[in-house]
Amino acid sequence: MPQRVLVVDDEPPSVRMVAANLRIRGYEVLTATTGEAALTSLDAHQPDLVVLDLGLPGIGGLEVLRRLRSRWWS
């Protein structure tokens, strides 16, 4: 089973580039363009790795990171 990576960025070209490179290397890739969508995906899919843009609109990347840490590493 391939490792699952969640790519979170509000710029579609960046998401496509990172996701395509990860898929070529055999990873299963999930994507999100907002902090809210990232949190939903984290709960639903529990990825092995998250590539996270810190400058997201709405719930920013640092807040997503804080919530991620409080859920899985507290």
NUNUDO-300417 format. One record per atom (N, C-alpha, C, CB): residue in one letter; x, y, z; residue number from 1. Coordinates in steps of 0.1 Angstrom, whole numbers, plus 2048, in hexadecimal, padded with zeros to 3 digits. Each point is the difference from the previous one (the first is absolute). Glycine has a CB too. Layout:
REM residues N
a, X, Y, Z, NUM
...
REM end
This chain:
REM residues 74
m, 809, 7F4, 800, 1
m, 7F7, 80C, 800, 1
m, 809, 80C, 800, 1
m, 7ED, 7F4, 80C, 1
p, 811, 815, 7EA, 2
p, 809, 80C, 800, 2
p, 7FD, 80A, 80B, 2
p, 801, 7FE, 7E7, 2
q, 809, 809, 81D, 3
q, 7FE, 80A, 80B, 3
q, 7F8, 80C, 7FA, 3
q, 816, 7FA, 80B, 3
r, 7E1, 80B, 7FE, 4
r, 7F7, 80B, 7FC, 4
r, 805, 80D, 805, 4
r, 7ED, 7F0, 802, 4
v, 813, 81A, 7F4, 5
v, 805, 80D, 803, 5
v, 7F4, 80A, 7FD, 5
v, 818, 7FA, 7FA, 5
l, 7E6, 80F, 80F, 6
l, 7F7, 80B, 7FE, 6
l, 807, 80D, 7FD, 6
l, 7F0, 7F5, 810, 6
v, 80D, 811, 7E4, 7
v, 807, 80C, 7FB, 7
v, 7F5, 80B, 802, 7
v, 80F, 7F4, 7EF, 7
v, 7F5, 816, 819, 8
v, 7F7, 80B, 803, 8
v, 806, 80D, 7FB, 8
v, 7F7, 7F4, 814, 8
d, 803, 813, 7E2, 9
d, 804, 80C, 7FB, 9
d, 7F4, 807, 7F9, 9
d, 819, 7F8, 7FD, 9
d, 7E6, 815, 804, 10
d, 7F5, 807, 7FA, 10
d, 804, 804, 7F1, 10
d, 7F9, 809, 817, 10
e, 812, 7F4, 7E4, 11
e, 804, 803, 7F2, 11
e, 800, 7F3, 7F8, 11
e, 80E, 814, 808, 11
p, 7E7, 7EA, 7F0, 12
p, 7FF, 7F4, 7F8, 12
p, 80C, 7FB, 7F8, 12
p, 7E9, 806, 7FE, 12
p, 81F, 803, 7FC, 13
p, 80C, 7FC, 7F9, 13
p, 80A, 7F9, 809, 13
p, 7FD, 812, 7F0, 13
s, 804, 7F3, 81C, 14
s, 80A, 7FA, 80A, 14
s, 7FB, 7F3, 804, 14
s, 806, 816, 808, 14
v, 7ED, 7E8, 7FB, 15
v, 7FA, 7F4, 804, 15
v, 802, 7F5, 7F5, 15
v, 7EF, 80C, 80E, 15
r, 80E, 7F8, 7E5, 16
r, 802, 7F7, 7F5, 16
r, 80E, 7FB, 7FF, 16
r, 7ED, 80B, 7F4, 16
m, 81D, 7FE, 80D, 17
m, 80E, 7FD, 7FE, 17
m, 805, 7F6, 80B, 17
m, 803, 817, 7F5, 17
v, 7FA, 7ED, 818, 18
v, 804, 7F7, 80B, 18
v, 7F9, 7F3, 7FF, 18
v, 804, 814, 80E, 18
a, 7EF, 7EC, 7F0, 19
a, 7F9, 7F3, 7FF, 19
a, 805, 7F7, 7F5, 19
a, 7EC, 80C, 809, 19
a, 816, 7FA, 7EB, 20
a, 805, 7F8, 7F5, 20
a, 80E, 7FA, 803, 20
a, 7F3, 80F, 7F0, 20
n, 816, 7F8, 816, 21
n, 80D, 7FB, 803, 21
n, 7FF, 7F5, 80B, 21
n, 80A, 816, 7FA, 21
l, 7ED, 7EB, 80F, 22
l, 7FE, 7F6, 80A, 22
l, 7FA, 7F3, 7FA, 22
l, 7FE, 812, 812, 22
r, 7F8, 7F0, 7E5, 23
r, 7FA, 7F4, 7FA, 23
r, 80A, 7F9, 7F7, 23
r, 7EA, 80C, 800, 23
i, 81E, 7FB, 7F9, 24
i, 80B, 7F9, 7F8, 24
i, 809, 7F7, 809, 24
i, 7FF, 814, 7F0, 24
r, 803, 7F0, 81C, 25
r, 808, 7F9, 809, 25
r, 7F9, 7F5, 808, 25
r, 80E, 815, 802, 25
g, 7E5, 7E9, 7FB, 26
g, 7F8, 7F5, 806, 26
g, 7F8, 803, 80C, 26
g, 811, 7F3, 7F7, 26
y, 7ED, 81A, 80C, 27
y, 7F8, 804, 80C, 27
y, 7F2, 801, 7FC, 27
y, 813, 80C, 80A, 27
e, 7E4, 7F1, 7FF, 28
e, 7F2, 804, 7FE, 28
e, 7FE, 80E, 805, 28
e, 7F8, 7E8, 803, 28
v, 802, 821, 7F5, 29
v, 800, 80E, 803, 29
v, 7F2, 805, 802, 29
v, 815, 803, 7F3, 29
l, 7E8, 804, 818, 30
l, 7F4, 807, 802, 30
l, 803, 80F, 800, 30
l, 7F7, 7ED, 80E, 30
t, 800, 81B, 7EE, 31
t, 802, 80E, 7FF, 31
t, 7F5, 808, 807, 31
t, 80C, 7FD, 7EB, 31
a, 7F8, 80F, 81A, 32
a, 7F6, 809, 806, 32
a, 805, 80E, 7FD, 32
a, 7FA, 7F0, 812, 32
t, 7FD, 819, 7EC, 33
t, 803, 80E, 7FC, 33
t, 7FD, 80A, 80C, 33
t, 7FC, 7FB, 7E8, 33
t, 7FE, 800, 822, 34
t, 7FD, 809, 80C, 34
t, 804, 7F9, 80D, 34
t, 7ED, 80B, 7F3, 34
g, 815, 7FC, 817, 35
g, 802, 7FA, 80D, 35
g, 7F5, 7F8, 805, 35
g, 80E, 813, 806, 35
e, 7E6, 7F1, 7F7, 36
e, 7F4, 7F8, 804, 36
e, 800, 7F3, 7F9, 36
e, 7F3, 815, 804, 36
a, 80F, 7EB, 7EF, 37
a, 801, 7F3, 7F9, 37
a, 80B, 7F7, 804, 37
a, 7F6, 80C, 7EC, 37
a, 815, 7FA, 818, 38
a, 80B, 7F8, 805, 38
a, 7FD, 7F9, 80D, 38
a, 810, 810, 7F5, 38
l, 7E9, 7F7, 814, 39
l, 7FC, 7FA, 80D, 39
l, 7F6, 7F5, 7FD, 39
l, 804, 815, 80C, 39
t, 7F3, 7ED, 7EB, 40
t, 7F6, 7F5, 7FD, 40
t, 807, 7F4, 7FA, 40
t, 7EF, 812, 7FC, 40
s, 81B, 7F0, 7FB, 41
s, 807, 7F6, 7FA, 41
s, 809, 7F8, 80A, 41
s, 800, 80D, 7EA, 41
l, 806, 7FB, 81F, 42
l, 808, 7FA, 80A, 42
l, 7F8, 7F6, 809, 42
l, 80E, 814, 801, 42
d, 7E6, 7F0, 802, 43
d, 7F7, 7F8, 808, 43
d, 7FB, 7F3, 7F9, 43
d, 7F9, 814, 80C, 43
a, 804, 7EE, 7E7, 44
a, 7FA, 7F5, 7F8, 44
a, 80B, 7F6, 7FB, 44
a, 7EE, 810, 7F9, 44
h, 81E, 7F5, 804, 45
h, 809, 7F7, 7F9, 45
h, 80D, 7FE, 808, 45
h, 7F7, 809, 7EB, 45
q, 80C, 7FE, 81F, 46
q, 80C, 7FE, 808, 46
q, 80D, 7FD, 7F8, 46
q, 7F1, 7F8, 812, 46
p, 813, 813, 7E6, 47
p, 80C, 7FE, 7F8, 47
p, 80C, 7FD, 808, 47
p, 7F6, 80F, 7EF, 47
d, 814, 7EB, 80A, 48
d, 80D, 7FE, 806, 48
d, 809, 80C, 801, 48
d, 7FF, 7E9, 7F8, 48
l, 7FE, 821, 7FF, 49
l, 808, 80C, 7FF, 49
l, 7F7, 80B, 7FB, 49
l, 815, 7F3, 7FB, 49
v, 7EE, 819, 80A, 50
v, 7F9, 80C, 7FB, 50
v, 80A, 80A, 7FB, 50
v, 7ED, 7FC, 811, 50
v, 811, 809, 7E3, 51
v, 807, 80B, 7FA, 51
v, 7F7, 80C, 801, 51
v, 80E, 7F1, 7F0, 51
l, 7F6, 819, 818, 52
l, 7F7, 80A, 805, 52
l, 805, 80E, 7FD, 52
l, 7F8, 7F1, 811, 52
d, 800, 817, 7E7, 53
d, 803, 80E, 7FE, 53
d, 7FC, 808, 80C, 53
d, 7FC, 7FD, 7E7, 53
l, 80C, 80B, 81F, 54
l, 7FD, 807, 80C, 54
l, 7F7, 80C, 7FD, 54
l, 815, 7F8, 80A, 54
g, 7EB, 80D, 7EA, 55
g, 7F9, 80C, 7FD, 55
g, 7F2, 7FE, 7F9, 55
g, 816, 80B, 7FD, 55
l, 7E2, 7ED, 80A, 56
l, 7F3, 7FD, 7FB, 56
l, 7F6, 80A, 804, 56
l, 805, 7E8, 800, 56
p, 7F1, 81B, 7F7, 57
p, 7F5, 809, 805, 57
p, 7F7, 7F9, 80A, 57
p, 801, 80C, 7E9, 57
g, 7F7, 7FB, 81E, 58
g, 7F7, 7FA, 80A, 58
g, 808, 7FA, 80C, 58
g, 7EF, 7FB, 7EE, 58
i, 810, 7F8, 814, 59
i, 808, 7FA, 80A, 59
i, 80E, 7FE, 7FA, 59
i, 7EC, 7F4, 80B, 59
g, 81D, 813, 7FB, 60
g, 80E, 800, 7FA, 60
g, 807, 7F3, 803, 60
g, 801, 819, 802, 60
g, 80B, 7E6, 7F7, 61
g, 808, 7F4, 802, 61
g, 805, 7FD, 80E, 61
g, 806, 803, 7E9, 61
l, 7FE, 808, 81E, 62
l, 804, 7FE, 80E, 62
l, 7F5, 7FB, 809, 62
l, 811, 812, 7FC, 62
e, 7E3, 7F3, 802, 63
e, 7F5, 7FB, 808, 63
e, 7FC, 7F1, 7FC, 63
e, 7F7, 818, 801, 63
v, 80A, 7E5, 7F2, 64
v, 7FE, 7F2, 7FC, 64
v, 80B, 7F7, 807, 64
v, 7F6, 807, 7EA, 64
l, 816, 7FE, 816, 65
l, 80B, 7F8, 807, 65
l, 7FD, 7FF, 80F, 65
l, 810, 808, 7EF, 65
r, 7EC, 803, 818, 66
r, 7FD, 7FF, 80E, 66
r, 7F5, 7F5, 803, 66
r, 806, 819, 802, 66
r, 7F0, 7E8, 7F5, 67
r, 7F4, 7F6, 802, 67
r, 805, 7F2, 7FD, 67
r, 7F0, 812, 7FA, 67
l, 818, 7EC, 7FC, 68
l, 805, 7F3, 7FD, 68
l, 808, 7FB, 80C, 68
l, 801, 806, 7E7, 68
r, 808, 802, 81E, 69
r, 808, 7FB, 80C, 69
r, 7F8, 7FD, 80C, 69
r, 812, 80E, 7F7, 69
s, 7E4, 7FA, 80B, 70
s, 7F7, 7FE, 80C, 70
s, 7F8, 7F3, 7FF, 70
s, 7FF, 819, 804, 70
r, 7FE, 7E3, 7F0, 71
r, 7F8, 7F4, 7FE, 71
r, 808, 7F3, 801, 71
r, 7F0, 80E, 7F1, 71
w, 81C, 7F2, 809, 72
w, 807, 7F4, 7FF, 72
w, 80D, 7FF, 809, 72
w, 7F8, 7FF, 7E9, 72
w, 80D, 80D, 81C, 73
w, 80C, 7FF, 808, 73
w, 7FE, 807, 80D, 73
w, 80D, 800, 7EB, 73
s, 7E8, 7FF, 81B, 74
s, 7FE, 806, 80D, 74
s, 7FF, 7F5, 80B, 74
s, 7F5, 814, 7F6, 74
REM end
